[in-house]
Amino acid sequence: MDRFIPLSVPNIKGNEQSYVDDALALEWVSTGGAYITRMEKAVAEYTKTPEAVACQSGTAALHLSLICCGVEPGDEVIVPTLTFVAAVNPVKYAGAEPVFMDCDDSLCMDMDKLALFFEEECDHTGGSLTDRRTGRRIAAVIVVHVFGNIADMEKLMDMGKRYGFPVIEDATEALGSRVEKGRYAGRFAGTIGDIGAYSFNGNKIITTGGGGMIVSSRPGWLDRARYLSTQAKDDPVYFVHNAIGYNYRMTNVQAAIGVGQMERLEDFIETKRKNYRCYIENGIPLLPFREGTRPNYWFYSHLSERRDELVGYLDRNRVQSRPVWRLIHTLKPYEDCRSYRMEKAPYYGDRIINLPCSTNLSEREVARVARTIKQFG
């Protein structure tokens, strides 16, 4: 029987074990310890940002980012519909309302439609952007770099400057993706907007089992994020807390895994790039990544008119795949929320299948997946 080929699993074959053993030997296993500092420093140095704040998950990173941006109950936040629900739920945590935007052919937010929404549906007075239909303030935009692709940040940042809203980059899938051409050449996903969030979930390009990171060049924002992530301790001896804080800090054991993973990030990206090309060379077309970028090739997207049948066929042949997420504006908690001119997201939402893309994946296994897809027809 052929070996089961998973969709995306961790690759933990470097120094991770020795670092975890060291953390355990020192008995620093909770939310304090040297490996947290080392992980923060490793991400900051890699992404060329002043500093980084480690936290419990990418979701926690996004929630803290919304707070740092000044999002308040009753505000609106622009979000994509083609994304994982964790990119949107923190908007509700903050007491705000999401407004859903369509995607372009990169699967990232359609910036031309976003511009039309601001022009046709909003008022811009007194330095504030207001949704004319609801009367609510547009407090921020969350842009998701879907599957490691980088959204059109030049257009988005121009709009942010024009209308005065902060940009939150959900780079949870895009650690290592980098702009190569244009105004932001050399900048990594997550470092272009006002604040950026990364995830180290088990299926991400590097993992800590569960964890996240926040980066920002805005003075004071990371200090506030760190303060809130550790229960807002103003005096840790006498237990003075002058704000509502959260138990959002990464543990030292998680960070120990992450330090080992960061040492291998560029190798992982190269493996994903080779396997992406290998699928294409084996006759399986994949959606391209945006020109002028070096993506991290996190997930591979194949279009199929018989997507759900193909998912089942691959499963019966011991190959794990998955359909793209169900569009968030169609989910029960969000079906009454505002959405704007949905056209491409429904098309891609019905057709995208993600194929195996682990950094453990061999070229022989890629060829087997390709052969199975061809047999399906």
C-alpha positions in Angstrom: 0.0 0.0 0.0 1.3 3.5 -0.9 2.4 5.7 2.0 -0.1 8.3 3.1 0.9 11.8 1.9 -0.3 14.5 4.3 -1.2 18.0 3.2 1.2 20.0 5.4 3.0 18.7 8.5 6.0 20.0 10.5 9.6 19.3 9.7 11.4 19.1 13.0 14.8 17.6 12.2 17.3 20.3 13.2 18.3 21.7 16.6 14.7 21.8 18.0 15.1 18.8 20.2 18.3 20.0 21.8 16.9 23.4 22.5 13.8 22.0 24.1 15.9 19.7 26.2 17.9 22.7 27.4 14.7 24.6 28.3 13.4 21.6 30.2 16.7 21.1 32.0 16.6 24.7 33.1 13.0 24.3 34.1 11.9 27.4 32.2 8.8 25.9 30.6 6.2 28.7 30.9 6.0 32.3 29.7 9.4 33.4 30.8 12.8 32.2 29.7 15.7 33.0 27.4 14.3 31.2 24.4 11.4 33.6 24.1 13.9 36.5 23.8 15.9 34.5 21.3 12.9 33.8 19.2 11.8 37.4 19.2 15.3 38.5 18.2 15.5 35.8 15.5 12.3 37.0 13.9 13.2 40.7 14.2 16.6 40.2 12.6 15.2 38.0 9.8 12.4 40.4 8.9 14.7 43.5 9.4 12.4 45.1 12.0 13.4 46.9 15.2 11.9 44.2 17.5 9.2 41.6 17.7 6.8 40.4 20.4 6.1 36.7 20.8 2.6 35.6 21.7 0.4 32.5 22.0 -1.0 32.3 18.4 -1.4 34.3 15.2 -5.0 34.9 16.3 -3.7 36.5 19.5 -1.3 38.5 17.5 -4.1 39.9 15.4 -6.3 40.7 18.4 -3.4 42.6 20.0 -2.8 44.4 16.7 -6.4 45.6 16.6 -6.1 47.0 20.1 -2.8 48.7 19.3 -4.4 50.3 16.2 -7.1 51.8 18.4 -10.0 49.7 17.1 -13.0 50.2 19.4 -16.4 48.7 19.9 -18.8 49.8 17.2 -16.0 50.5 14.6 -15.8 48.7 11.3 -12.7 46.8 10.0 -12.3 45.9 6.4 -11.4 42.2 6.0 -11.1 39.7 3.1 -13.7 37.0 2.7 -11.3 34.5 1.2 -9.2 33.6 4.2 -9.2 31.5 7.3 -11.8 32.5 9.9 -9.0 33.3 12.5 -8.2 36.4 10.5 -11.7 37.8 11.1 -12.7 36.5 14.6 -10.4 39.0 16.4 -12.5 41.9 14.9 -15.4 40.6 16.9 -13.1 40.1 20.0 -12.5 43.8 19.8 -16.2 44.6 19.6 -16.0 45.8 16.0 -17.8 44.8 12.9 -16.1 43.3 9.8 -16.8 44.5 6.3 -16.0 41.8 3.7 -14.0 42.5 0.6 -13.5 40.5 -2.6 -10.2 39.0 -3.8 -8.3 39.5 -7.0 -6.5 36.8 -9.0 -3.7 36.6 -6.4 -6.4 35.5 -3.9 -5.5 38.5 -1.8 -7.8 41.5 -1.2 -8.9 43.3 -4.3 -7.4 46.8 -3.8 -9.3 48.3 -6.8 -12.6 47.3 -5.3 -11.5 48.5 -1.9 -10.8 51.9 -3.5 -14.2 51.9 -5.1 -15.8 51.1 -1.7 -14.1 54.0 -0.1 -15.1 56.3 -3.0 -18.7 55.1 -3.4 -19.7 54.0 0.1 -17.8 56.1 2.5 -17.4 59.7 3.7 -14.0 61.2 4.5 -14.3 64.2 6.8 -12.2 65.5 9.6 -9.5 62.9 9.0 -11.9 60.0 9.6 -13.4 57.5 7.2 -17.1 56.6 7.8 -19.3 54.0 6.2 -22.2 56.0 4.8 -24.7 53.1 5.1 -24.0 52.3 8.8 -22.5 55.5 10.1 -19.6 53.5 11.6 -16.0 54.6 11.5 -13.6 52.5 9.3 -11.0 51.9 11.9 -8.5 49.6 10.1 -7.9 47.3 7.2 -6.7 43.7 7.8 -5.0 42.5 4.7 -4.1 38.7 4.5 -1.2 37.5 2.4 -3.0 34.4 1.3 -1.0 31.2 1.0 2.3 33.2 1.1 1.3 35.5 -1.7 1.8 39.2 -1.1 -1.1 41.5 -1.6 -0.8 44.8 -3.5 0.7 46.8 -0.7 1.5 49.9 -2.7 -2.1 50.6 -3.5 -3.2 49.7 0.1 -0.6 51.9 1.8 -1.5 54.8 -0.5 -5.1 54.5 0.5 -4.1 54.2 4.2 -2.2 57.5 3.9 -5.0 59.2 2.0 -7.8 58.2 4.3 -5.9 57.9 7.6 -6.6 54.3 8.6 -3.9 51.9 9.9 -3.0 48.7 8.0 -2.8 45.4 9.8 -0.9 42.8 7.9 -2.0 39.2 8.5 1.2 37.6 7.4 0.4 34.4 9.4 0.9 32.4 6.1 3.7 34.5 4.7 6.7 34.5 6.9 9.7 34.8 4.5 7.6 36.2 1.6 9.4 39.3 0.3 8.8 42.1 -2.2 11.5 42.2 -4.9 10.4 45.1 -7.1 8.8 48.5 -6.6 8.6 50.9 -3.7 8.9 48.2 -1.0 11.6 46.1 -2.6 13.5 44.2 0.1 10.6 44.4 2.6 9.1 41.2 4.0 5.4 40.5 4.3 4.3 41.8 7.7 6.7 44.7 7.8 5.1 47.1 5.3 1.9 48.0 7.1 1.6 49.7 10.5 1.7 46.3 12.3 2.1 42.7 11.2 1.2 39.3 12.6 2.8 35.9 12.1 1.6 32.4 13.0 3.6 29.3 14.0 0.8 26.8 13.9 1.6 23.2 13.1 0.9 23.6 9.4 2.8 26.8 8.9 6.2 27.1 7.1 7.8 27.0 10.6 6.1 25.9 13.7 6.3 26.2 17.5 3.3 23.9 17.8 1.2 26.9 18.4 2.5 30.5 18.6 2.6 33.9 17.0 4.6 37.0 16.6 3.9 40.7 16.2 6.2 43.2 14.4 5.8 46.9 14.0 7.9 50.0 13.5 5.3 52.2 15.2 6.8 53.7 18.5 5.2 52.2 21.6 2.9 49.7 19.9 5.0 46.7 20.6 5.5 47.8 24.2 1.7 47.9 24.5 1.3 44.5 22.9 3.8 43.0 25.2 2.2 44.6 28.2 -1.3 43.4 27.3 -0.1 39.9 26.4 1.2 39.4 29.9 -2.0 40.3 31.8 -1.2 44.0 31.8 1.0 43.8 34.9 1.9 47.3 36.2 3.4 45.9 39.4 4.1 42.1 39.2 5.0 42.0 42.9 1.9 43.6 44.3 -0.4 42.5 41.4 -1.4 45.9 40.1 -3.2 45.8 36.7 -4.3 49.0 35.2 -5.8 47.6 32.0 -7.6 44.5 30.9 -4.8 42.1 29.9 -4.6 38.7 28.2 -2.8 35.5 28.8 -1.3 35.7 25.3 2.4 35.1 25.9 4.4 32.4 24.1 5.9 29.7 26.3 9.7 29.1 26.6 9.3 25.5 25.3 7.4 26.7 22.2 10.1 29.3 21.6 12.8 26.7 21.9 11.2 24.8 19.0 10.9 28.1 17.1 14.5 29.1 17.5 15.5 25.8 15.8 12.9 26.3 13.1 14.1 29.8 12.3 17.5 28.4 11.6 16.0 26.4 8.7 13.5 28.8 7.3 15.3 29.6 4.1 15.9 25.9 3.4 12.2 25.3 3.9 11.3 28.0 1.4 13.7 26.6 -1.2 12.2 23.1 -0.8 8.7 24.5 -1.2 9.8 26.4 -4.3 11.3 23.3 -5.9 8.2 21.2 -5.2 5.9 24.0 -6.6 8.0 23.8 -9.8 7.9 20.0 -9.7 4.1 19.9 -9.7 4.1 22.2 -12.8 6.7 20.1 -14.5 4.6 17.0 -13.8 1.7 18.6 -15.7 -0.3 20.0 -12.8 -1.1 23.7 -13.2 -0.9 25.8 -10.0 -2.0 29.4 -9.4 1.0 31.8 -9.8 2.3 34.1 -7.1 2.4 37.9 -7.6 5.1 39.1 -10.0 7.9 41.1 -8.3 7.9 39.0 -5.1 9.8 36.1 -3.6 6.9 34.1 -2.0 7.4 31.5 0.6 5.3 29.1 -1.4 3.4 28.1 1.7 0.4 26.5 0.0 -0.1 25.4 -3.6 -3.5 26.1 -5.3 -4.9 24.0 -8.1 -8.1 24.8 -9.9 -10.6 22.1 -10.6 -14.2 22.3 -11.9 -14.8 19.0 -10.0 -13.0 20.1 -6.9 -15.0 18.1 -4.3 -14.9 14.9 -6.3 -11.1 15.3 -6.7 -10.7 15.8 -2.9 -12.5 12.5 -2.3 -10.6 10.7 -5.1 -7.2 11.8 -3.6 -8.3 10.8 -0.2 -9.2 7.3 -1.4 -5.7 7.1 -2.9 -4.1 8.1 0.4 -3.3 11.7 -0.6 -4.6 14.4 1.7 -5.8 17.6 0.1 -8.4 20.2 1.0 -10.8 22.7 -0.5 -10.0 26.4 0.2 -11.8 27.9 3.2 -15.5 28.6 2.9 -16.0 32.3 2.3 -16.2 34.0 5.7 -19.2 36.2 4.8 -21.3 33.1 4.1 -20.6 31.6 7.6 -23.4 31.7 10.1 -21.7 34.2 12.5 -21.0 36.6 9.7 -23.9 36.1 7.2 -25.6 39.4 8.2 -22.4 41.5 8.0 -21.7 43.9 5.2 -19.9 42.6 2.1 -19.1 44.4 -1.1 -19.3 43.3 -4.8 -18.3 39.6 -4.3 -17.3 38.2 -7.7 -13.9 36.5 -7.9 -14.0 35.1 -4.3 -17.0 32.8 -5.0 -15.4 31.6 -8.3 -12.2 30.6 -6.5 -14.0 29.4 -3.4 -15.8 26.8 -5.5 -12.7 25.6 -7.4 -9.5 25.8 -5.4 -7.9 22.6 -4.0 -4.7 22.8 -1.9 -2.2 20.0 -2.7 0.4 18.4 -0.4 3.2 20.9 0.3 5.1 19.8 3.4 8.8 20.6 3.5 9.2 16.8 4.1 7.6 16.1 0.7 9.9 14.4 -1.8 9.9 15.0 -5.6 8.8 11.3 -6.0 5.8 12.0 -3.8 5.0 15.1 -5.8 5.1 13.0 -9.0 2.7 10.4 -7.3 0.2 13.2 -6.4 0.4 14.5 -10.0 -0.1 11.1 -11.4 -3.2 10.5 -9.2 -4.7 13.8 -10.3 -4.2 12.8 -13.9 -5.8 9.4 -13.3 -8.9 11.2 -11.9 -9.1 13.1 -15.2 
